[in-house]
């Protein structure tokens, strides 16, 4: 193996490992800012470092410091301490590993070699996701059982019943999608969605499977224990559920696992149904062939977008009452200078591309970076949907949750398989 091979392996693994971890902070920030927006109140805007609030991101550092230095208590009545400590690790690890097979860009070709942009480049991607996503429930069950607490046990049992109820319609929704795609390889699914239906409609899964995407997203909410399906930790009924005995960092690891699972499930949803890394009407081959015009267009649009974005920052970062030497204005000016410096760097890189060989290695790298940005943008938008639903809908009653899974989603998923199969046979 050459040095380039080792570098590409390191980049793939680093992306699959560190990007979900970095998105924990982004998800927590979006959760709080979103909650403040939907409830018509201010979100986190007080914690700061020398006056810099970073729009509330500094609050995450305060939370981390609090949880790290908080007393880590293990009650004396807990007999199975090994499993008690192992439970949050299982939840976090399975959530992180489930993302490893999601492609974040199309296959990169450098020097005649092809590099698949996945942390673990295997062709059983969706099966890998199901295996690890389902395995996470063992961590929740272990947490409840090892706590030797009746509320913890109830939370674990409810979670197990919920996962079983919603994994079945989720798997059936995937079966109807596999009938269309004809593969279980996530990278091939994303490449399939780069085509056009009738010459002008993107062949995204949401277009080909409108019923399946609804079933899958509802089941994904249940799998990640997000409101309105967070019955495993229903605070109003079972006092925080399976993690009632946890504190400090063990408590935090559960929630870190939940946000990583939310990121991974969002990545799976957009890969299966919303084109993955594909840009509508711009397949990988088109982008490579027209890399220079696309770069020139970005050079024109980027300063315009940044002009309005920095203007919004300047208007939003002003105290609500007159203040001499307003610290928020100073903070906004620093951010604006940093963003414009970033724009200058990007503009120089795009200008360099214009002088490179058409269709060469620089064009392939440019297209890969563009697809990575597209992928992360779509994932962020899907995460916002998770947050939107949480702060809009109330929690389901437990019997209604089970009724929805078994009496509504399951028959609908079976009917969707039948209709999809018939249409594929007719139009094949």
N, C-alpha and C positions, 0 to 999 in steps of 0.2 A: 504493500500500500504506500502511496506517495504522501507527502506532507499535506497536499490539498485534501486528500481523503480524510486524514485525521482532523483537519480543520473543519471540514463540513460535518463530520460526526459530532464534533464538539459543539458546533453552532446548533445543530438539530436538537441535541440533548439539552443544551442550555436553554433554548427557547421553550421546549416542552416542560422543563422543570421550573425555570425562574419566572416566566411570564405569568402562569397561574398564581404564583406566590405574590408577585407584584400587584396583580389584580385584586388581591385580598384588600389592600389599602384602598384601591379604586372603588371596589364594591361597597366597603363600609362607608366611604365618603358619599357615594351615590345614594346609599340607603338613607343616610341622615339628611343630606340635602333634599332628596326626594320626599322624605317624610315631612320636612319643613315646608316644602312647596305645596304638597297636597293638603296639608293641614293649615295652610296660610299662616305660617310662623317662620321665624328665623331658624336656620339650621346651625350647625357648629361654626361659630365665628368669633370665639373669645380666646381660645388657646393660641399662643404665639411664641415665637423665638425672636427676641429683639424687635418685636413689632411686626414680624412677618407671619401672616396667618395661612398663606397659601390656599386661600378660599375655603379653609376648614380642614385641609389635609393634616395640619399640625396636630389636630385633635387625635389623630391615630397614634402619633408618637406618645402623647399623654396617656392614652389607653394602654399602649404597650408597656410603658414604664410602670403603670399602676399594676397590671397583671403580673409582670415579671417579679416585682418586689412584694406582691401580696402574699400573705402567709398561705402556704400550701398545706391544707389540713386533710388528713385521712382519718375518718372516724374509727374509734376503737372497735365498733361492732362489725366492721368490714373484715371478713375472713379471707377472701380471695383477693389479696392486694395485687398479685401479679396480673390477673385478668382486669382488675379495676384500672390499672395503669395502662394495660394493653389496649383497652377499648377505644379511647380517643385516637391512639396511633393508627388503629385499623381504619377508623372513619376517615382520617386525614390522608393516609397513604393510598387507600383505594380510590379516593376522589382525585388525587394527583396523578396516579398511574393511568386512570381511565382516559385522560386527555392525551396520553403519549402517542396514540395511534391516529390522532386527528391531523390531516394535512393542512398546513397553514400557507402553502403556496404550491404552484404546479412544479413538476419535475424540472430542476435546474440543470442545464447542460453547460459544462465548462471543459474546455480542452478535449471534446469528444466523449467525455464521461457524463453519465446521468446521475443526479443526486436527488433522491426522493425527499421532499421536505416534510418528514414526519420524525418524531422523536424515536419511535420504534417502527421501522419500515416493514410492516408485515401486511399480508393481503387478507387478513380476517378481521379487519378493523372493527366493524359493528359488533361482531361476536365478542371481541375483546372488551368492548365498552359494556356490553350487557353482563359479562362475567364479573367485572370488577364493580360495576354499579350495583349489582345485586348483592355482592359480597359485603358491601358497606353496612348492610343491616345487621350483620353479625357483631359489629362493633357496638351498635345501639343495644342489641339484646344483651351482650356481655356487660355493658355499662349498667343496665338496669338490674341484671341478676347479681352481679358481683357487689352492688351497692348494699345488698341486704336491706332494701327499703321497698316497702309495698308500692309507693308511688313510682319509684324507678322501675320496678318490675312491670307495673301497668303500662308505663310509657314504652318499654321495650316490646311488650306483647302487641300493643296497638301499632307500633311501627312495623313489626313483622307482618301483621295482618294487612296493613296498608300496602306494603311493598308487594306482597303476593297478589293483592287485588289489582294493582295497577301495572305490574310488570307484564301481565297477560295481554291486556289490550295494547300496551306499548309494543310488545313483540309482534302482535298481529298487525299493527299499523306498519311495522317494518316489513313484514312479509309482503303486503301489498306494494310497498315501495320496491322491494327486491324483484317483484314480478316485472316492474317497469325498467329498472336499471339492469337487471340480469347479472348482478355481482354483489359481493359483500365487501369488496375493497372500497374504503372511503375515498381514496384518491381517484379511482375510476368513476365513482359517483360524482365527485366534484367536476371531473373532466367532462362527463356526460352533460352536465348542466351548463357547459359553455356553449352548447349548440343553440339553434333557434328553431322554434316551432312555427310552421307556416312561413318561415323566412323572416319573421320580425318579432315573435314572442319568445323571450328567454325560456329555455326548457328547464326551469327550476322545479324542484319537487313540489313547491306550493301550488304551481300551476297544474302539474300532472296529478297531484294527490291532495286536493283541497280538503277532503274529509280526513284523510290520514294525518295531515299536519295538525289539525285541531285535536285529534285523539292523542297524538304523540306529545304535544305541548302540555295538555292537561295531565297526562301520565307523568311527564317530566317534573311538573310542579309537585306531584305527590311523591315522586322518588327522592326529590331533594328536601322534602319536609318543609316546604315553603307554604306560607299562608296563601289560600285558605285550607291547605292540607297539612298543617303542622300539628296533627292530632297526637303525635308522639310526645310533644312537649306542651300540650295544652295547659297554659298557666292557670286558666280559670277553673279547670277540673282536677288536674293532677299535680299541681304545684311544680311546674317546670319539667316534670316527667323524668326521663332516663338520666339526666345529668343533675338531679337535685342534690346529690352528695358531692359534686365536683366543685373545686375552687381553683383560683390562681390560673396557672398556665394550662393545666389539664382541662379546665373549663373553657379556656380560650381556644384550645386546639379543636374542640368540637365545633366551635363557630368558624374557625378558620377552615375546617373541613367542609362545612356547609357552603361557604362562599367559593371554595375551590370547586365543589360539586356543581354549584350554580354556574361557574365559568365553564366547566367541562360540558355540562348539559347544554348550555347556550351554544358552545362550539359545535356540538353534535347536531343541534337543531338547524343551525345555519348551514352546516355541511350537507345535511340530508335534504333540506327543503328550500334553502335560500341561496343556493349557488356556491356556498363555501367561499373560497378566495376569488371566485369569478366576478369580473366586472360586467354588468349587463351590456350585451352587444359588442363586447371587446374580449374575444377569446385570447388565449395565450399566444397563438400564432399571429393573430392580428396585431396584438400589442408589440410583439417582437419586430414585425415587419414595419410598423409605424411608430417605433420607439421615439424617433427624433421629433415628429410632429406632436406626439403626446407630451414629450418633455418641454417643447416650446409652449404648448398650451398651459402646462402647469406653471411655467415661468411667468406667464402673464396673469394667471388666476391667483397664484399664491399671494403676491403682494396686495391684491384687491381684497381677498378674504381676510388677510391679516390686518389690513387697515380698519375694516369694520369690527373685527374681533377685538383689537386693542382699543378701539373707540368705546366698545361695550365695557371693557375692563375699566377704562377711565371714568365712565359714567357711574358704574356700579360701586367703585371703591371710593366713596365720599361719605364722611360722617353725616348723620342725620341732623346735626346742629352745627353752627359755625364754630370752627376751631382754628386757632392760629397754628401754622405749621402742621396741618392735618397729617397724622402718620399714615392714614390710609391712602392719601394722595401720593406720598413718598413711596409707599409699598407698590402702588399701581405703576408708578413710573419705572421702578426697578424691573418689574415683570415685563413691561412693554419693551424696554431696552433688550431684555433677554430674548423675547420672542422675535424681535426684529433681527437680532444677531443670528438666531437660528434660521430665519428666512434667508439671510445673506449666505450662510453656509450652504443651504439647500440650493439656492440659485446658482452658486459657483459649481456645485456638483452637476446640476442639470446642464449648465453651460459646457462643462467638460464632456458630457455625453454627446452634445451636438457635434463635437469635433472628432468623435470616435467612429470606428468602422460600423456601418449599418449591419445589423444582425449579428454583431460580434458578441464577445463575452460581456462587455459593458451593457449592451442592450438586454441580455438575459438577466444580469444582476439587477438592472433597473426594473424590469418587469416583475421579478421576484419580490423586490422591496415594495413595489406598488401593490402586489397581491397580498403581501403580509399586512400592509396598512388597511387594505380593504377588508381582510379577514377580521382584524382587531376592531375595526369600526362596526362591522355587523355584529360581532359578539357583544360589544358595548351596548348597542341598541337593543339586543335581546335581553341583556341583563337589566336594562331599564324597564323592559316589559315585566320582568319578575318583580321589580320594585314597585312598579305601577299597580300591579295586581295586589301585592301585599297591602298597600296603603289605601286600597279602594274597596276590596271585598272583605266581609267578615268571615270568621272561621266557620267551616262546615260543622254540623253536628255529626257525631261519629256514624250513626246509622245511615244518615243521608250520604256521607262519603262512600260507604260500602255499597249503598244502593246505586249511586252514580257509576261506580266501577263495574259492578256485576250486571246490573239491569239495563244500563244505557250504553256505556262505552264498549263492553264486550260484544253485544249483538251488532252494534254499529260497525265495529272493526271486522267482524265476520262478513257482514254484508258488503263492506268495502272491498274485501278480498275477492268476493264472488263477482262484483261488478267490474273490478279492475282486470281480473283474469279474463272475463268475457270480452272486454274491450280490446285487450291485447291480442286475443285470439282472432277477433274480427278484423282488426286493422293491421295485423302483422304481415 
